[in-house]
């Protein structure tokens, strides 16, 4: 499919073009601010479908809202008619089309032009009324509070929040791109409304708090629940605004004659991750837990794990090595230790099911 994308070098356009290239069966032609308007009819005539993303968001002259959002959209629709055949058209409008302001009025004018085009025999048109879109590559200090917040917080700059309770409706740019591609693959005659899922309803204050928590996690080592939903998408977006000199960060190293112990990551409710080293012949541990559990993975060297039941005095031992990865779990009520029985430094990954609490460590010394 040959797809004409207007506004191809804009925020959504950049992500859409990357995703279409990944799909492998789209040939993309673009129309941007750098193109002469006179080239539009020929580009339209050569297209199998059109994704109309071009728009004016923050012009110096408010009249530009109607010139671009209304006028360019009408010109695009006229070019489709002049092509003499139905060409599916997807229009990225805005929820602002519901409001009586210059931007909303211009988007509403564009929607009306698309609706008139959809009356042509066999013509397919889809209008997406997008809420606030966020994600990587969005321009800060322009038309996205999320982009501005991410950019500033990642650089230690202040942000302005006038009303933390102000509602904010968001969609993630990757979800927008996927929805546009799905619409391209399933054209239907007539006028239709497109939808992007999921939609995130939040507040300005909640977004600001999460972004500050992402920043602070490099000091506390406690990460937010970044695996799903809005927090996942916000975290991905925040990280994309890090300057290159902040692509890495140091973590505390605790060392003694036995080796080093390094905490890497802590979670609110799924424990923490760390690693430690031990020199040949060194034994670490020698304690038990009432409730805490751990998983050990030797990734270099050879280890002997010892276990002794604190009531029955039953003893158990086992050996593992980095050559044959094997998880060893500690069991509540069993004292345990680990000894480097190899001839090289031993390196062991460790997960504990809870964050270490110095006030209530649940770690009681007891030799094995």
C-alpha positions in Angstrom: 0.0 0.0 0.0 1.2 3.5 -0.9 0.3 5.8 2.0 0.5 9.5 2.0 1.2 10.9 5.4 0.7 14.6 6.0 2.6 16.1 8.9 5.0 13.2 8.6 7.8 14.9 10.5 5.6 15.8 13.4 5.3 14.1 16.8 2.8 11.4 15.8 4.1 11.2 12.2 7.6 10.2 13.3 6.3 7.2 15.3 3.8 6.2 12.6 6.5 6.2 9.9 8.7 4.0 12.1 5.9 1.6 12.8 4.9 1.4 9.1 8.4 0.6 8.1 8.4 -2.2 10.7 5.2 -3.6 9.1 7.1 -4.0 5.8 4.2 -3.7 3.4 3.7 0.1 3.3 5.4 2.5 0.9 5.2 6.0 2.4 5.0 9.4 0.7 5.0 12.4 2.9 3.7 16.0 2.9 5.2 18.4 5.3 5.6 22.2 5.9 8.6 22.1 3.6 6.5 20.9 0.6 4.8 23.2 -1.9 1.0 23.1 -1.6 1.0 22.7 -5.4 2.5 19.2 -5.1 -0.4 17.9 -2.9 -2.8 16.9 -5.8 -0.2 14.7 -7.4 0.8 13.1 -4.1 -2.9 12.4 -3.4 -3.5 10.9 -6.8 -0.6 8.4 -6.4 -1.8 7.3 -2.9 -3.8 4.2 -2.0 -4.7 5.8 1.4 -4.0 9.0 3.3 -3.3 9.6 6.9 -3.8 13.3 7.6 -1.8 14.4 10.7 -0.7 17.9 9.6 -2.1 20.6 11.8 -1.4 23.9 13.5 -1.2 23.8 17.3 0.4 27.0 18.4 0.7 29.6 15.6 1.9 33.2 16.1 -1.3 34.3 14.3 -4.5 32.6 15.4 -5.8 32.9 11.8 -3.3 30.1 11.0 -5.5 27.7 12.9 -8.2 27.9 10.2 -5.8 28.2 7.3 -4.1 24.9 8.2 -6.5 22.8 10.2 -9.5 23.8 8.1 -8.0 25.0 4.8 -5.4 22.3 4.3 -7.9 19.6 5.2 -10.4 21.0 2.7 -7.7 21.1 0.0 -6.8 17.5 0.7 -10.4 16.5 0.3 -10.7 18.4 -2.9 -7.6 16.6 -4.2 -9.2 13.2 -3.4 -12.2 14.2 -5.4 -10.0 15.3 -8.3 -8.3 11.9 -8.3 -11.5 10.4 -9.6 -11.5 7.4 -7.3 -12.2 6.6 -3.6 -9.0 7.0 -1.5 -9.4 6.1 2.1 -8.7 9.1 4.4 -7.9 9.1 8.1 -8.0 12.4 9.8 -6.3 13.1 13.2 -8.7 15.6 14.8 -8.8 16.6 18.5 -11.2 16.5 21.4 -10.7 20.3 21.2 -13.2 20.1 18.3 -15.9 20.1 20.9 -14.8 23.5 22.2 -15.5 27.0 21.0 -11.9 28.3 20.7 -9.9 29.1 17.6 -8.2 25.7 17.6 -11.3 23.7 18.3 -13.2 25.6 15.6 -10.5 24.9 13.0 -10.5 21.2 13.9 -14.3 21.1 13.6 -14.1 22.7 10.2 -11.6 20.0 9.1 -14.0 17.3 10.4 -16.9 18.9 8.3 -14.7 18.8 5.2 -13.9 15.1 5.8 -17.6 14.3 6.5 -18.6 15.9 3.1 -15.9 13.9 1.3 -17.3 10.7 2.9 -20.6 11.3 1.1 -18.8 10.5 -2.2 -19.7 7.0 -3.6 -17.3 4.3 -2.1 -15.3 6.8 -0.1 -14.0 5.8 3.3 -13.2 8.4 5.9 -12.2 7.9 9.5 -12.0 10.7 12.1 -9.9 10.2 15.2 -10.7 12.8 17.9 -7.5 12.5 19.9 -7.0 13.6 23.5 -3.6 14.6 24.7 -1.0 12.4 23.1 2.3 11.7 24.9 5.4 9.6 24.2 8.9 9.8 22.9 10.0 12.5 20.4 7.3 15.0 21.5 8.6 18.5 21.5 8.8 20.1 25.0 7.6 23.6 25.7 5.2 23.4 22.8 1.8 21.7 23.2 2.3 18.8 25.6 2.6 19.2 29.4 3.9 15.7 29.7 6.8 16.4 27.2 7.6 19.6 29.1 7.5 17.9 32.5 9.7 15.0 31.3 12.2 17.3 29.7 12.5 19.6 32.7 12.5 17.0 35.4 15.1 14.9 33.6 17.4 17.9 33.6 16.7 19.1 37.2 14.6 22.1 36.0 11.5 23.3 37.7 8.0 22.6 36.4 4.8 24.6 36.9 1.7 23.0 38.2 -1.1 25.5 38.7 -3.8 23.0 39.7 -2.6 19.5 40.7 -6.2 18.3 40.6 -6.8 19.4 37.0 -8.0 16.4 34.9 -5.9 15.1 32.1 -6.9 12.6 29.4 -4.0 10.9 27.7 -3.3 8.4 25.0 0.2 6.9 24.3 1.7 7.6 20.9 2.5 4.0 20.2 -1.2 3.1 20.7 -2.1 6.0 18.4 0.2 4.7 15.7 -1.1 1.1 16.1 -4.7 2.3 15.8 -4.0 4.3 12.7 -2.3 1.2 11.1 -5.3 -1.0 12.0 -7.6 1.6 10.4 -5.6 1.5 7.2 -5.9 -2.2 7.0 -9.7 -2.3 7.4 -11.3 0.5 5.3 -15.1 0.6 5.1 -17.2 2.9 2.9 -18.7 5.9 4.6 -17.8 8.1 7.6 -16.5 6.4 10.8 -15.1 7.4 14.1 -11.8 5.9 15.1 -10.8 5.2 18.7 -7.4 4.7 20.5 -7.3 2.3 23.4 -6.4 2.5 26.2 -7.4 6.0 27.3 -5.8 7.1 30.5 -7.7 9.5 32.8 -5.4 11.1 35.4 -4.5 14.5 36.8 -1.7 16.9 36.3 -0.5 16.4 39.8 -0.5 12.6 39.5 1.6 12.8 36.3 4.0 15.3 38.0 4.4 13.1 41.1 5.1 10.0 39.0 7.8 11.7 36.9 9.4 13.0 40.1 9.3 9.5 41.5 11.1 8.2 38.3 13.8 10.8 38.8 14.2 10.0 42.5 14.4 6.2 41.9 18.0 6.6 40.9 18.7 7.6 44.5 16.3 5.5 46.4 16.6 2.5 44.0 12.9 2.0 44.4 11.2 1.8 41.0 7.5 2.4 40.5 5.2 -0.3 39.0 6.4 0.4 35.5 5.3 -2.9 33.9 1.7 -2.0 32.8 -0.7 0.8 31.9 -0.1 4.5 32.3 2.9 4.1 34.6 4.6 1.9 32.0 4.0 4.4 29.2 5.0 7.4 31.3 8.2 5.8 32.4 9.2 4.9 28.9 8.4 8.5 27.9 10.4 10.0 30.8 13.5 7.9 30.1 13.4 9.0 26.4 14.0 12.6 27.6 17.2 11.8 29.5 20.2 13.6 28.2 22.9 11.2 26.9 25.2 12.0 29.9 22.5 10.5 32.1 22.1 7.2 30.3 23.9 5.6 33.2 24.1 6.2 37.0 26.1 4.8 39.9 24.8 2.7 42.7 26.3 2.2 46.2 28.9 -0.5 46.6 29.4 -2.1 50.1 32.7 -3.9 50.3 34.8 -5.7 52.9 37.5 -8.4 53.0 34.9 -11.0 51.7 34.0 -9.1 48.5 31.3 -6.6 47.6 27.6 -6.3 47.9 25.6 -4.0 45.5 21.9 -3.3 45.5 20.5 -2.6 42.0 16.7 -2.2 42.2 13.9 -2.2 44.7 10.2 -2.4 44.1 7.2 -1.3 46.2 5.8 -4.8 46.6 8.0 -7.4 44.8 11.2 -7.2 46.7 14.7 -6.1 45.6 17.6 -7.2 43.3 21.3 -7.1 44.1 24.5 -9.0 43.6 27.5 -9.9 45.6 31.0 -11.3 45.2 33.1 -13.6 47.3 36.8 -14.5 47.1 37.9 -18.1 47.1 37.2 -19.9 50.4 35.0 -17.1 51.7 31.6 -18.0 53.3 28.8 -15.4 53.4 25.5 -15.6 55.1 25.1 -17.6 58.3 21.6 -16.4 59.3 17.9 -17.3 59.0 14.7 -15.5 58.3 11.2 -16.0 59.7 9.3 -14.8 56.6 11.8 -13.4 54.1 12.7 -15.6 51.2 15.5 -15.2 48.6 16.6 -16.6 45.3 20.3 -17.0 44.5 21.8 -17.5 41.1 25.6 -18.1 40.8 26.7 -16.5 37.5 30.4 -17.0 37.9 32.4 -19.5 40.0 31.4 -22.4 42.1 29.3 -22.3 45.3 28.3 -24.6 48.1 25.0 -23.7 49.9 24.5 -25.0 53.4 21.2 -25.2 55.2 20.4 -26.1 58.9 16.9 -26.3 60.4 16.9 -24.1 63.5 14.6 -26.5 65.4 15.5 -30.0 64.3 19.2 -29.3 63.4 18.7 -31.1 60.1 21.5 -30.3 57.7 21.4 -30.1 53.9 23.9 -28.8 51.3 24.1 -28.5 47.6 26.6 -27.1 45.0 26.0 -24.9 41.9 28.2 -23.1 39.4 28.0 -20.4 36.8 28.4 -23.1 34.1 25.1 -24.7 35.0 22.7 -21.9 36.0 20.4 -23.0 38.8 18.2 -21.0 41.3 18.7 -21.8 44.9 16.0 -20.6 47.3 16.3 -19.9 51.0 13.5 -21.3 53.2 12.2 -19.6 56.3 13.3 -21.4 59.5 16.5 -22.7 57.9 19.8 -21.0 58.6 21.8 -20.8 55.4 25.2 -19.7 54.0 27.1 -19.8 50.7 30.8 -20.6 50.3 33.0 -20.0 47.3 34.5 -23.5 46.7 36.2 -22.5 43.4 39.5 -20.9 42.6 38.2 -17.6 41.2 36.0 -14.8 42.4 32.4 -15.9 42.7 29.6 -13.6 41.5 26.0 -14.2 42.7 22.7 -12.5 41.7 20.2 -12.2 44.5 16.5 -11.5 44.7 14.7 -11.0 48.0 10.9 -10.9 48.2 11.0 -7.7 50.4 13.0 -4.6 50.7 15.5 -4.7 53.5 14.2 -2.8 56.5 16.9 -1.9 59.0 14.3 -1.4 61.7 12.8 -4.9 61.2 15.4 -6.8 59.2 14.1 -10.4 59.7 17.7 -11.5 59.5 18.9 -13.4 62.6 22.5 -14.5 62.9 22.9 -18.3 63.2 25.8 -20.4 62.0 25.1 -23.4 59.7 
